[in-house]
Amino acid sequence: MAGIKFYICDSETTGLDGKKHEVNEISIIRCDDRVQLTEFIKCDYPERASFDSLRITQKTIADLSKGKTKEEVISKVDQFLNEDGNTPAGRCFICHNAAFDRKFIHALYDKLNKTCPVDLWLCTLAMTKFYIKQTGQKSLANLHAACEFVGVKMLSGAHNSKVDTRNTFLLYKNLIDDKQIDYLPFIKSFPHIVNSSLDGDGLDPDLLDL
C-alpha cells in the first residue's frame, strides 16, 4: 500500500435515498499537508429534501438553492485531487460511514458522466466498531459518540461537512496513533463505474450515520 495518498472526506446530503436526494456539501482534507477544500453545491431539486435532513443539518429549502453548480464543484475537487500526481488506484478517501459517502459521491459524478478519481475507501465507523468490540464495552459509533468514546475533543458544528471532516481526521489519527488500530485491513477498493452507483449492494443500514 506504499504510495497511497490519503484524504479525509465528508458529504452532506438532502436525504438517504440515492435516487432522489443530492449532495449539497463536500469537504476534503489532504492528509499530507492538512489543506482543506470545502464546497457548497446548489441542488437541482431542493424540494425533494427530507424533513429529517433539513432538521439535522439546520438548513432550509432556500439554503439548498445556493452554492456552486455540480460542474464547478467537481472541477475544483478533481483539480485538488490531481495535485498529488497520483492515479485513482493510489488515492484513498477516509470517511466516517464510507458506504454512505461513496454511494452519494459516485452518484454526484454519475450526473456529470464522469468517473470519481478515488478507488480506495476507508471507514472510520468500521474502525471504531472494531475498537469498541476490542474493549469489551458498548457504545454507539456515530461520529459524535465515536470521538467521545476514544477521547477526542470534537470541534463544534456537527453535520457541517467542514467540521465533520476535521473531526473525522482527529478520530482517525487517534485510532491509529493512540489506539494502535491497524488501518490497512479497513481499506476497500471500489473503483467507480459511471452510472452504476445506484445498483449493486445499496446503502448499508447499519452504517447510516445521520
C-alpha positions as a Markdown table, in Angstrom:
| # | Residue | x | y | z |
|---|---|---|---|---|
| 1 | Met | 0.0 | 0.0 | 0.0 |
| 2 | Ala | 3.0 | 2.3 | -0.3 |
| 3 | Gly | 2.5 | 5.5 | -2.2 |
| 4 | Ile | -1.2 | 5.8 | -1.4 |
| 5 | Lys | -2.4 | 9.4 | -0.9 |
| 6 | Phe | -5.0 | 9.7 | 1.9 |
| 7 | Tyr | -7.8 | 12.2 | 2.1 |
| 8 | Ile | -10.5 | 12.7 | 4.8 |
| 9 | Cys | -13.8 | 13.3 | 3.1 |
| 10 | Asp | -17.3 | 14.1 | 4.2 |
| 11 | Ser | -20.5 | 14.9 | 2.3 |
| 12 | Glu | -23.8 | 16.3 | 3.5 |
| 13 | Thr | -26.9 | 15.2 | 1.6 |
| 14 | Thr | -30.6 | 16.1 | 1.3 |
| 15 | Gly | -31.7 | 12.7 | 2.5 |
| 16 | Leu | -30.8 | 9.0 | 2.4 |
| 17 | Asp | -32.3 | 8.0 | -1.0 |
| 18 | Gly | -29.5 | 8.0 | -3.6 |
| 19 | Lys | -32.1 | 8.0 | -6.4 |
| 20 | Lys | -33.7 | 11.3 | -5.4 |
| 21 | His | -31.6 | 13.1 | -2.8 |
| 22 | Glu | -28.4 | 15.1 | -3.6 |
| 23 | Val | -25.1 | 16.0 | -2.2 |
| 24 | Asn | -25.2 | 19.7 | -1.1 |
| 25 | Glu | -21.8 | 19.9 | 0.7 |
| 26 | Ile | -18.5 | 18.2 | 0.3 |
| 27 | Ser | -15.3 | 18.8 | 2.2 |
| 28 | Ile | -11.9 | 17.1 | 1.7 |
| 29 | Ile | -8.7 | 17.3 | 3.8 |
| 30 | Arg | -5.4 | 16.2 | 2.2 |
| 31 | Cys | -3.7 | 14.3 | 4.9 |
| 32 | Asp | -0.2 | 15.1 | 3.7 |
| 33 | Asp | -0.4 | 18.8 | 4.5 |
| 34 | Arg | -3.9 | 19.2 | 6.0 |
| 35 | Val | -5.0 | 21.5 | 3.3 |
| 36 | Gln | -8.8 | 21.5 | 3.2 |
| 37 | Leu | -11.3 | 22.1 | 0.3 |
| 38 | Thr | -15.0 | 22.8 | 1.2 |
| 39 | Glu | -17.7 | 23.5 | -1.3 |
| 40 | Phe | -21.5 | 24.1 | -1.1 |
| 41 | Ile | -23.4 | 22.6 | -4.1 |
| 42 | Lys | -26.6 | 24.1 | -5.5 |
| 43 | Cys | -29.2 | 21.4 | -5.5 |
| 44 | Asp | -31.3 | 20.7 | -8.7 |
| 45 | Tyr | -34.2 | 19.5 | -6.6 |
| 46 | Pro | -34.2 | 21.2 | -3.2 |
| 47 | Glu | -37.9 | 20.5 | -2.8 |
| 48 | Arg | -37.0 | 16.7 | -2.5 |
| 49 | Ala | -35.0 | 17.2 | 0.7 |
| 50 | Ser | -36.2 | 15.1 | 3.6 |
| 51 | Phe | -37.5 | 16.8 | 6.7 |
| 52 | Asp | -35.0 | 14.9 | 8.9 |
| 53 | Ser | -32.1 | 16.0 | 6.7 |
| 54 | Leu | -33.2 | 19.7 | 6.9 |
| 55 | Arg | -33.6 | 19.4 | 10.7 |
| 56 | Ile | -30.2 | 17.7 | 11.2 |
| 57 | Thr | -28.2 | 20.0 | 9.0 |
| 58 | Gln | -30.2 | 23.0 | 10.1 |
| 59 | Lys | -30.8 | 24.1 | 6.5 |
| 60 | Thr | -33.9 | 25.5 | 4.7 |
| 61 | Ile | -35.1 | 24.8 | 1.2 |
| 62 | Ala | -33.8 | 28.2 | 0.3 |
| 63 | Asp | -30.3 | 27.3 | 1.5 |
| 64 | Leu | -30.2 | 24.3 | -0.8 |
| 65 | Ser | -30.7 | 26.6 | -3.8 |
| 66 | Lys | -27.5 | 28.4 | -3.0 |
| 67 | Gly | -23.9 | 27.4 | -3.8 |
| 68 | Lys | -21.9 | 26.4 | -6.9 |
| 69 | Thr | -23.0 | 24.2 | -9.7 |
| 70 | Lys | -22.1 | 20.5 | -9.6 |
| 71 | Glu | -19.9 | 21.1 | -12.6 |
| 72 | Glu | -18.0 | 23.8 | -10.8 |
| 73 | Val | -17.5 | 21.8 | -7.6 |
| 74 | Ile | -16.4 | 18.6 | -9.3 |
| 75 | Ser | -14.0 | 20.5 | -11.4 |
| 76 | Lys | -12.4 | 22.0 | -8.2 |
| 77 | Val | -12.4 | 18.6 | -6.5 |
| 78 | Asp | -10.7 | 17.0 | -9.4 |
| 79 | Gln | -8.1 | 19.7 | -9.6 |
| 80 | Phe | -7.5 | 19.5 | -5.9 |
| 81 | Leu | -7.0 | 15.7 | -6.0 |
| 82 | Asn | -4.9 | 15.8 | -9.2 |
| 83 | Glu | -2.3 | 18.0 | -7.4 |
| 84 | Asp | -0.9 | 14.8 | -5.9 |
| 85 | Gly | 0.1 | 13.4 | -9.3 |
| 86 | Asn | -1.4 | 10.1 | -8.4 |
| 87 | Thr | -3.9 | 7.8 | -10.0 |
| 88 | Pro | -7.3 | 6.8 | -8.7 |
| 89 | Ala | -5.9 | 3.4 | -7.6 |
| 90 | Gly | -3.4 | 5.3 | -5.4 |
| 91 | Arg | -5.9 | 7.5 | -3.6 |
| 92 | Cys | -8.0 | 6.7 | -0.5 |
| 93 | Phe | -11.0 | 8.6 | 0.9 |
| 94 | Ile | -11.3 | 8.2 | 4.7 |
| 95 | Cys | -14.9 | 8.7 | 5.8 |
| 96 | His | -17.0 | 8.1 | 8.8 |
| 97 | Asn | -19.5 | 5.9 | 7.1 |
| 98 | Ala | -17.7 | 5.3 | 3.9 |
| 99 | Ala | -20.6 | 3.3 | 2.3 |
| 100 | Phe | -22.9 | 6.3 | 2.6 |
| 101 | Asp | -20.4 | 8.9 | 1.3 |
| 102 | Arg | -19.2 | 6.6 | -1.5 |
| 103 | Lys | -22.7 | 6.0 | -2.9 |
| 104 | Phe | -23.6 | 9.7 | -3.0 |
| 105 | Ile | -20.2 | 10.9 | -4.3 |
| 106 | His | -20.4 | 8.3 | -7.0 |
| 107 | Ala | -23.9 | 9.4 | -7.8 |
| 108 | Leu | -22.7 | 13.0 | -8.0 |
| 109 | Tyr | -20.1 | 12.1 | -10.5 |
| 110 | Asp | -22.6 | 10.0 | -12.4 |
| 111 | Lys | -24.8 | 13.0 | -13.0 |
| 112 | Leu | -21.9 | 14.6 | -14.9 |
| 113 | Asn | -21.0 | 11.4 | -16.7 |
| 114 | Lys | -17.6 | 11.5 | -15.0 |
| 115 | Thr | -15.6 | 8.9 | -13.0 |
| 116 | Cys | -14.7 | 9.6 | -9.4 |
| 117 | Pro | -10.9 | 9.7 | -9.3 |
| 118 | Val | -10.6 | 7.8 | -6.0 |
| 119 | Asp | -10.7 | 3.9 | -5.9 |
| 120 | Leu | -9.9 | 3.2 | -2.2 |
| 121 | Trp | -12.2 | 3.9 | 0.7 |
| 122 | Leu | -11.6 | 3.5 | 4.5 |
| 123 | Cys | -14.4 | 3.7 | 7.0 |
| 124 | Thr | -13.6 | 5.1 | 10.5 |
| 125 | Leu | -17.1 | 3.9 | 11.6 |
| 126 | Ala | -16.0 | 0.4 | 11.0 |
| 127 | Met | -12.7 | 1.1 | 12.7 |
| 128 | Thr | -14.5 | 2.5 | 15.7 |
| 129 | Lys | -16.8 | -0.5 | 16.0 |
| 130 | Phe | -13.7 | -2.8 | 15.9 |
| 131 | Tyr | -12.1 | -0.8 | 18.7 |
| 132 | Ile | -15.3 | -0.8 | 20.8 |
| 133 | Lys | -15.5 | -4.6 | 20.5 |
| 134 | Gln | -11.8 | -4.9 | 21.5 |
| 135 | Thr | -12.5 | -3.0 | 24.7 |
| 136 | Gly | -15.5 | -5.2 | 25.6 |
| 137 | Gln | -17.6 | -2.2 | 26.2 |
| 138 | Lys | -20.7 | -0.9 | 24.5 |
| 139 | Ser | -21.2 | 2.4 | 22.7 |
| 140 | Leu | -22.8 | 4.0 | 19.7 |
| 141 | Ala | -20.3 | 4.6 | 16.9 |
| 142 | Asn | -21.7 | 7.7 | 15.1 |
| 143 | Leu | -19.1 | 10.4 | 14.8 |
| 144 | His | -20.0 | 12.3 | 18.0 |
| 145 | Ala | -20.2 | 9.1 | 20.1 |
| 146 | Ala | -17.0 | 7.7 | 18.5 |
| 147 | Cys | -15.0 | 10.8 | 19.3 |
| 148 | Glu | -16.3 | 10.8 | 22.8 |
| 149 | Phe | -15.6 | 7.1 | 23.3 |
| 150 | Val | -11.9 | 7.4 | 22.2 |
| 151 | Gly | -11.4 | 10.7 | 24.0 |
| 152 | Val | -11.2 | 13.1 | 21.0 |
| 153 | Lys | -12.2 | 16.7 | 21.8 |
| 154 | Met | -14.5 | 17.5 | 19.0 |
| 155 | Leu | -14.8 | 20.8 | 17.2 |
| 156 | Ser | -18.3 | 22.2 | 17.4 |
| 157 | Gly | -20.7 | 22.2 | 14.4 |
| 158 | Ala | -22.0 | 18.7 | 13.8 |
| 159 | His | -23.4 | 17.8 | 10.4 |
| 160 | Asn | -21.4 | 20.5 | 8.8 |
| 161 | Ser | -19.1 | 19.0 | 6.2 |
| 162 | Lys | -16.1 | 21.3 | 7.0 |
| 163 | Val | -16.3 | 20.5 | 10.8 |
| 164 | Asp | -17.2 | 16.8 | 10.4 |
| 165 | Thr | -14.2 | 16.3 | 8.1 |
| 166 | Arg | -11.9 | 17.8 | 10.7 |
| 167 | Asn | -13.4 | 15.7 | 13.5 |
| 168 | Thr | -13.1 | 12.6 | 11.3 |
| 169 | Phe | -9.4 | 13.4 | 10.9 |
| 170 | Leu | -8.9 | 13.7 | 14.7 |
| 171 | Leu | -10.8 | 10.4 | 15.2 |
| 172 | Tyr | -8.7 | 8.6 | 12.6 |
| 173 | Lys | -5.4 | 9.9 | 14.0 |
| 174 | Asn | -6.4 | 8.8 | 17.5 |
| 175 | Leu | -7.4 | 5.3 | 16.3 |
| 176 | Ile | -4.2 | 4.7 | 14.5 |
| 177 | Asp | -1.7 | 6.6 | 16.7 |
| 178 | Asp | -3.1 | 6.3 | 20.2 |
| 179 | Lys | -5.2 | 3.1 | 20.0 |
| 180 | Gln | -2.8 | 1.4 | 17.6 |
| 181 | Ile | -5.5 | 0.1 | 15.3 |
| 182 | Asp | -4.1 | -1.3 | 12.0 |
| 183 | Tyr | -5.9 | 0.7 | 9.3 |
| 184 | Leu | -4.8 | -1.5 | 6.4 |
| 185 | Pro | -7.5 | -4.2 | 6.7 |
| 186 | Phe | -10.1 | -1.5 | 6.6 |
| 187 | Ile | -9.1 | -0.2 | 3.1 |
| 188 | Lys | -11.5 | -1.4 | 0.5 |
| 189 | Ser | -11.3 | -1.0 | -3.3 |
| 190 | Phe | -14.5 | 0.4 | -5.0 |
| 191 | Pro | -13.4 | 1.7 | -8.4 |
| 192 | His | -16.2 | 3.9 | -9.8 |
| 193 | Ile | -18.1 | 2.7 | -12.9 |
| 194 | Val | -20.2 | 5.5 | -14.3 |
| 195 | Asn | -23.9 | 5.1 | -13.8 |
| 196 | Ser | -23.6 | 2.1 | -11.6 |
| 197 | Ser | -23.8 | 3.8 | -8.2 |
| 198 | Leu | -27.5 | 3.1 | -7.7 |
| 199 | Asp | -27.1 | -0.6 | -8.5 |
| 200 | Gly | -25.4 | -3.4 | -6.5 |
| 201 | Asp | -25.1 | -3.5 | -2.8 |
| 202 | Gly | -27.0 | -0.4 | -1.9 |
| 203 | Leu | -26.6 | 1.5 | 1.4 |
| 204 | Asp | -25.8 | -0.5 | 4.5 |
| 205 | Pro | -28.5 | 0.4 | 7.1 |
| 206 | Asp | -26.1 | -0.4 | 9.9 |
| 207 | Leu | -23.7 | 2.2 | 8.7 |
| 208 | Leu | -26.1 | 5.2 | 8.3 |
| 209 | Asp | -24.9 | 8.0 | 10.5 |
| 210 | Leu | -27.5 | 10.7 | 10.3 |
